[in-house]
Each structure stands twice: as structure tokens, then as C-alpha cells.
Amino acid sequence: MRIDILTLFPEMFEGPFANSIIKRAVDRNLVSIYVNNFRNYTHDRHKIVDDCPYGGGAGMVLKPEPIFEAVEDLAGKPYVKNPKKPVILLSPQGRIFDQKIARQLSSCESLILICGHYEGFDERICQHLATDEISIGDYVLSGGEPAAIVMVDAIVRLIPGAIDELSAADDSFSRGLLEYPQYTRPAEYRNLSVPDILLSGNHSEIEKWRRAQALKRTLERRPDLLQTAMLTKEEEKMLSKLLAEESE
Ligand SMILES: C[S@@+](CC[C@H](N)C(=O)[O-])C[C@H]1O[C@@H](n2cnc3c(N)ncnc32)[C@H](O)[C@@H]1O
């Protein structure tokens, strides 16, 4: 997979991409990540990327020319939108990023992420260049860079070989549920003990406990997820029991 990021602040990616799982995936050639400064696609002496909004108002708007030219350079000219090769604008107005989108994007051949700044993008970029607009939540960041870092992290860890696939399978959201509680040594710490079942060595009972805990936790913290979660028959039974207990 190839990921290109278009940004005015390439230095912001240095730390996050030089560590941990992203670095390992790059070192293993599972993904190549290129951070491109779209200021390099300007043609004037001052390398201007923004201008005042038509109609007046506060702030500056990102001009279309450098971003169009940068995307054409990376995706080919004439540029034709291709949902299989997404060109994504980071925007608080986009659809909300989640594990499902991360999974879909992790199977793409290539991906271009465009980070906005100031007041955001000239609307022609949104309409004629982007295949999608994605937000990482209902709040406004100063720029798209932290959002792109979040997306790249979530996407790269889903590329086969990036992490232990068994551990990813149990991660929160992968089946629509939150993950069960985890414990590690010591078994007793300041009078706080690990649940006996986890020390029992009985793998099928441990598995059952974990599934029940994942359901319980999801019901308590994110009941909205249960509407679309993929539950087995046994999990449905466990959930009915939990709901019955809750209404007692
Ligand atoms: C200050 S914001 C612009 C907000 C814009 N004026 C609006 O109200 O929709 C500057 C840039 O930060 C990025 N950004 C801000 N919030 C974001 C979010 N929640 N998710 C993704 N990107 C975001 C976008 O790239 C945006 O163009």
C-alpha cells in the first residue's frame, strides 16, 4: 500500500511515523508513506497557498491550484476520481472515521490524504478532487495533520502482517463490541486481585467470560454499538440475560 499525505507542515509527521507499529510496517515494506508539502506546487515567488474568502469574512482559504497540481502529480493527469484510489480531505464536515472505514481503507492500493489549515479548502477541491471527506470527531482542529496521523495509525495496523492478527481480532470495534477487560501480573496488587477465572487455565471458560465481559462493557458504555454488532447465538443469549438483569 502507498499512502501520500499532502500538508503544509511535514515536520508534524516525523515523530509519529518514526516509531512503533507504523515504523515497523514501513520497515517491513507493508506500506510506503510519503509526506508531501503542497507549497512546493505553487509558482509564485512567495509560494502562496491561501487567499481571502470571496464574499468577505475572517480567515484564509486554501487555494485550488497547488492542491489540484499536487494530486495530479501523484495520481496522474488528467485526474479522474477513482474510489479504489481514494483522495480524502480531512475535514470536520466529513463523515466520521471509524474502524469500518479504517478496514476498508487498509485494503486500498493507494491513498492520498489532504490536510487543510486556516479556514479550510476552496469548495472546488472538495467537489472536484476529493473522493471523500473524513472527520475524526465533532470538534475543530487547527489543521488536518493530527487527523491524518490518527487515520494512518488506525489503517496501517490493519494491514496484514503489521500486528499480530489474533490480537487485532479482539480489539474494540473489530466485531462491533468493545474489548473485554485485560489483566497482567501480578495476580494480587495492593489487595486488588485478578478475577479467578483468568488464573484457572480453563481456556473455554476464559473465552466465555471474555465474551460476556465484552458484551457487558459494551452495554454499559456504548449500547449504540449493539444495534449493529455481529453476535453469535450464544452471545445473543448472554445479552438477553444481561438485559434481563439490568431491568430487574
Ligand atoms: C480550523 S479547521 C477549518 C474548519 C472549517 N472552517 C469549518 O468550520 O468546517 C482547519 C483544518 O483542520 C482540519 N480539521 C479540523 N477539524 C477536523 C476534524 N474534526 N477532523 C478532520 N480534520 C479536521 C481540516 O483539514 C480543516 O480544513
The ligand as a Gaussian input file, in Angstrom:
#p B3LYP/6-31G(d) Opt

LIG

0 1
 C       -9.674000      25.272000      11.513000
 S      -10.103000      23.911000      10.525000
 C      -11.269000      24.597000       9.393000
 C      -12.666000      24.443000       9.834000
 C      -13.673000      24.991000       8.851000
 N      -13.637000      26.409000       8.821000
 C      -15.067000      24.518000       9.241000
 O      -15.711000      25.182000      10.042000
 O      -15.521000      23.467000       8.777000
 C       -8.690000      23.688000       9.531000
 C       -8.449000      22.280000       9.002000
 O       -8.279000      21.380000      10.070000
 C       -8.705000      20.095000       9.674000
 N       -9.687000      19.628000      10.669000
 C      -10.266000      20.354000      11.639000
 N      -11.078000      19.615000      12.387000
 C      -11.030000      18.353000      11.896000
 C      -11.669000      17.140000      12.235000
 N      -12.523000      17.056000      13.236000
 N      -11.376000      16.041000      11.502000
 C      -10.520000      16.103000      10.472000
 N       -9.877000      17.251000      10.095000
 C      -10.131000      18.351000      10.794000
 C       -9.289000      20.218000       8.270000
 O       -8.317000      19.784000       7.347000
 C       -9.562000      21.703000       8.160000
 O       -9.519000      22.151000       6.826000

